[in-house]
Every structure is written in structure tokens, then in C-alpha cells.
Amino acid sequence: MTIELGPASARSAECLRGRIAAAIEKAGGTAFAIPADLVDPATVPVLFDTLDHEFTKRNGSNTLDIVVNNAGNAGWIGFKDATPASWDTLMTVYLRGPFFIVQATMDRLADGGRIINISSAAATKPVTAAPIYSMAKAAINTLTQALASELGPRGIAAKAVAPGVTRTDANAGFRKNPALVKAVEANIALGRFGEPSEIAAVVAFLASDDRHWVTGQTIEESGGYKL
């Protein structure tokens, strides 16, 4: 199952959902996608009503085993450019959305399940060009610790993964400027951008039964960002 969260155009959202579902099917799994725009506060209840229906139809139950919070949008808004509206949009997608997604999953998550929140290395090493984003991701780390305490009695582990600068479609334009790329890579101990597959591998590692004892932790996967 895939849930695509965050504001996006209809065309890009449809393309993303299709790619993710196709990749899961190709790997031998089954998948269905539900679009959701977390800027709209009415989205989460509708999302989970749809999810309950689809899961029950396929599995006879709406129980979840693993929840990964990975909502996002354009986060590069600086101090001088920030407005109340841009603040609200960023905080809504990066913090309010994940909080209420988790709230909705609490009664659906199986005992012994896992919640994995996608944080950022910017949470502990803030980016001055993206202060609101950095603040929201710092709050995600705190949310993860709070969830670990709240859900620990049910055997549910909560953890976060904090990527560094990762090669994605979102920074494709930025990466066309060799000087900027060189400047960024100079702040990374391993001297290169990360790959999405490297972040996914850490998420899968933490989601596995072998790592269930890990909870309340934020694991940085940044290549040594700003060491």
C-alpha cells in the first residue's frame, strides 16, 4: 500500500503514484495508492476512511503493521522570504500532517508494530536557508520520542531517519549548477549526495523485526553532513 502525501499537481501526483505502485508490484508485492494533500485539514479523516475500506476489502481487516511518515513539499523558504501563509503551509505538511496521521493510526496499528518518521539532518544542524523546515524536522524528532513513550507499553517502536542532502527530483535543478553542488559536497564527510535507495535501506532496516528493540531514536543517514 502506498499513500502519497503533500501538495502536488494532479499530473505529477498521478505519475508518482503510478511509479511507486509499479515498483512495488515489480518487486513481488501488491500496492494501491491513495492521493492526499495534507494542507487541507479535512484530508486525514477522509484518507483513513478510504484506507479502512480498501484494506478491509483486500485483507478483511484495517490493521496496520508499519507506518512511515514521509510527507513533503518545497521547504526552502528563508527568514526574509517567510510569510504567515508559507509558515503555515510548511508546518502543516511537515509537522501537523504527520502528527495527525500518527493519531489516526494509533487504534489501527497492531501491537508490536512500527512507526518510522522521516526527519532530516537539518533538525540538529539547521539550514539557514530553510529555518522553518529545520524547525519542523526538529519537532519530528521530539514527536518520535513522545510516541516511543506513549506506545511502548503496546510493544510499538517509534523511530526516525534523518537523511542528509539526497539526490531527488526536488533538487534536480539545483544539481545543474556545478559550483553549488561542489559547495554542498564540501560540507559532507563522504563528499557526495546520498541516494534514495540508501535512505530506503535504513528505513527497511529499522522496520525489520531484528531492530524492534530500537525505539525513540533518530538515525542520521547523511554521509557526515557538516561534520
C-alpha positions as CSV (number, residue, x, y, z in Angstrom):
1,M,0.0,0.0,0.0
2,T,1.3,3.5,-0.8
3,I,-0.1,6.8,0.4
4,E,1.2,9.9,-1.5
5,L,1.0,12.9,0.8
6,G,1.7,16.6,0.3
7,P,0.6,19.2,-2.2
8,A,1.3,18.3,-5.8
9,S,-0.2,18.9,-9.3
10,A,-2.7,16.3,-10.4
11,R,-0.3,15.2,-13.2
12,S,2.8,14.9,-11.0
13,A,0.8,13.1,-8.3
14,E,-0.7,10.6,-10.7
15,C,2.8,9.9,-12.2
16,L,4.3,9.5,-8.7
17,R,1.6,7.1,-7.5
18,G,1.9,5.0,-10.7
19,R,5.7,4.8,-10.3
20,I,5.6,3.7,-6.7
21,A,2.9,1.2,-7.1
22,A,4.6,-0.3,-10.2
23,A,7.9,-0.6,-8.4
24,I,6.2,-2.5,-5.5
25,E,4.4,-4.8,-7.9
26,K,7.6,-5.4,-9.8
27,A,9.4,-6.4,-6.6
28,G,6.7,-9.0,-6.0
29,G,4.4,-7.1,-3.6
30,T,0.9,-5.7,-4.0
31,A,0.1,-2.0,-3.9
32,F,-2.6,0.6,-4.2
33,A,-2.3,4.3,-3.9
34,I,-4.4,7.0,-2.2
35,P,-3.7,10.7,-3.0
36,A,-3.8,13.1,-0.1
37,D,-3.0,16.8,0.3
38,L,-2.1,17.5,3.9
39,V,-2.5,21.2,3.5
40,D,-6.3,20.5,3.8
41,P,-7.2,19.7,7.4
42,A,-10.1,17.5,6.2
43,T,-7.7,15.2,4.4
44,V,-6.6,12.8,7.2
45,P,-10.1,11.6,8.2
46,V,-11.1,11.1,4.5
47,L,-7.7,9.3,3.8
48,F,-8.3,6.8,6.6
49,D,-11.9,6.2,5.7
50,T,-10.7,5.3,2.2
51,L,-7.8,3.2,3.7
52,D,-10.1,1.3,6.0
53,H,-12.3,0.4,3.1
54,E,-9.5,-0.7,0.8
55,F,-7.7,-2.7,3.5
56,T,-10.8,-4.4,4.7
57,K,-11.8,-5.3,1.1
58,R,-8.4,-6.8,0.5
59,N,-7.4,-8.2,3.8
60,G,-10.6,-8.5,5.9
61,S,-9.0,-6.0,8.4
62,N,-7.9,-2.4,8.6
63,T,-4.9,-3.3,10.8
64,L,-1.6,-1.7,10.0
65,D,1.9,-3.1,10.9
66,I,4.3,-0.4,9.8
67,V,3.6,3.3,9.2
68,V,6.2,5.6,7.5
69,N,5.7,9.3,7.6
70,N,7.3,10.9,4.6
71,A,5.2,13.9,3.6
72,G,6.9,16.8,2.0
73,N,6.8,19.9,-0.1
74,A,9.1,22.8,-1.0
75,G,10.9,23.7,2.2
76,W,13.5,26.3,1.1
77,I,12.0,29.5,2.5
78,G,14.4,31.8,4.3
79,F,14.0,34.3,7.1
80,K,13.4,37.2,4.8
81,D,11.0,35.4,2.4
82,A,8.8,33.8,5.0
83,T,5.2,34.8,5.4
84,P,2.5,33.6,7.8
85,A,1.0,31.7,4.8
86,S,4.2,30.0,3.9
87,W,4.9,29.2,7.5
88,D,1.5,27.6,7.9
89,T,1.9,25.5,4.7
90,L,5.3,24.2,5.7
91,M,4.4,23.4,9.3
92,T,1.1,21.8,8.1
93,V,2.8,19.4,5.8
94,Y,6.0,18.6,7.7
95,L,4.6,18.6,11.3
96,R,0.8,18.9,11.7
97,G,0.2,16.2,9.0
98,P,2.5,13.6,10.5
99,F,1.1,14.2,13.9
100,F,-2.5,13.6,12.9
101,I,-1.5,10.7,10.6
102,V,0.0,9.0,13.7
103,Q,-3.0,9.9,15.8
104,A,-5.3,8.2,13.2
105,T,-3.0,5.1,13.1
106,M,-2.9,4.5,16.9
107,D,-6.1,2.5,17.0
108,R,-5.3,0.8,13.7
109,L,-1.6,-0.2,14.4
110,A,-1.1,-3.7,15.6
111,D,0.7,-4.3,18.9
112,G,4.3,-4.8,18.2
113,G,4.1,-2.5,15.1
114,R,6.5,0.2,14.0
115,I,6.2,3.9,13.2
116,I,9.1,5.4,11.2
117,N,9.2,9.2,10.8
118,I,11.4,10.8,8.1
119,S,13.3,13.6,9.8
120,S,16.3,15.4,8.4
121,A,19.9,16.1,9.3
122,A,18.8,19.8,9.3
123,A,16.9,19.1,12.5
124,T,20.1,19.1,14.5
125,K,22.3,21.1,12.1
126,P,19.8,23.8,10.9
127,V,20.0,25.2,7.3
128,T,19.8,29.0,7.5
129,A,18.1,29.0,4.0
130,A,15.4,26.8,5.4
131,P,14.7,27.7,9.0
132,I,11.0,26.7,9.1
133,Y,11.8,23.3,7.6
134,S,14.7,22.8,10.1
135,M,12.3,23.6,13.0
136,A,9.6,21.3,11.8
137,K,12.1,18.4,11.4
138,A,13.4,19.1,14.9
139,A,9.8,18.8,16.2
140,I,9.5,15.4,14.3
141,N,12.5,14.1,16.4
142,T,10.6,15.1,19.6
143,L,7.4,13.6,18.3
144,T,9.3,10.3,17.7
145,Q,10.5,10.3,21.3
146,A,7.0,11.1,22.6
147,L,5.5,8.3,20.6
148,A,8.1,5.8,21.8
149,S,7.0,6.5,25.4
150,E,3.2,6.6,24.6
151,L,3.2,3.4,22.5
152,G,5.9,1.4,24.2
153,P,3.5,-0.5,26.5
154,R,1.9,-2.0,23.4
155,G,5.3,-3.1,22.1
156,I,5.2,-0.5,19.3
157,A,8.5,1.0,18.4
158,A,8.8,4.6,17.1
159,K,12.0,5.8,15.4
160,A,13.1,8.5,12.9
161,V,15.5,8.5,9.9
162,A,17.3,11.8,9.3
163,P,18.6,12.0,5.7
164,G,21.2,14.5,4.6
165,V,21.3,16.0,1.1
166,T,19.9,13.3,-1.1
167,R,19.7,13.1,-4.9
168,T,16.0,13.5,-5.7
169,D,13.7,15.1,-8.2
170,A,13.2,18.0,-5.8
171,N,16.9,19.2,-6.1
172,A,17.4,18.2,-9.8
173,G,17.5,21.9,-10.8
174,F,19.9,22.7,-8.1
175,R,22.3,19.9,-9.1
176,K,22.6,21.5,-12.6
177,N,24.9,24.2,-11.0
178,P,28.3,22.6,-10.6
179,A,29.5,25.4,-8.2
180,L,26.6,24.9,-5.9
181,V,27.0,21.1,-5.9
182,K,30.7,21.4,-5.1
183,A,29.9,23.7,-2.2
184,V,27.3,21.3,-0.7
185,E,29.5,18.3,-1.2
186,A,32.4,20.1,0.6
187,N,30.2,20.0,3.8
188,I,29.6,16.2,3.6
189,A,32.3,14.0,5.0
190,L,31.8,11.4,2.3
191,G,31.9,14.1,-0.3
192,R,28.7,13.3,-2.3
193,F,24.9,13.4,-2.3
194,G,23.1,10.5,-0.9
195,E,20.9,8.2,-3.0
196,P,17.2,7.5,-2.2
197,S,18.0,3.8,-2.1
198,E,20.4,4.4,0.8
199,I,17.7,6.1,2.8
200,A,15.2,3.4,2.0
201,A,17.6,0.8,3.2
202,V,17.9,2.4,6.6
203,V,14.1,2.6,6.8
204,A,13.8,-1.1,5.9
205,F,16.5,-1.9,8.4
206,L,14.6,-0.1,11.2
207,A,11.3,-1.6,10.2
208,S,12.6,-5.2,10.4
209,D,11.8,-7.5,13.3
210,D,15.6,-7.7,14.1
211,R,15.6,-4.0,15.0
212,H,12.4,-3.8,17.1
213,W,14.4,-3.1,20.2
214,V,15.4,0.3,18.7
215,T,12.8,3.0,19.7
216,G,12.8,6.7,20.4
217,Q,15.9,7.1,18.3
218,T,16.7,9.3,15.3
219,I,19.2,7.6,13.0
220,E,21.1,10.1,10.8
221,E,21.9,8.9,7.3
222,S,23.7,11.9,5.9
223,G,27.2,10.9,4.8
224,G,28.6,13.0,7.6
225,Y,26.7,16.3,6.9
226,K,28.6,19.3,8.3
227,L,31.0,17.3,10.4
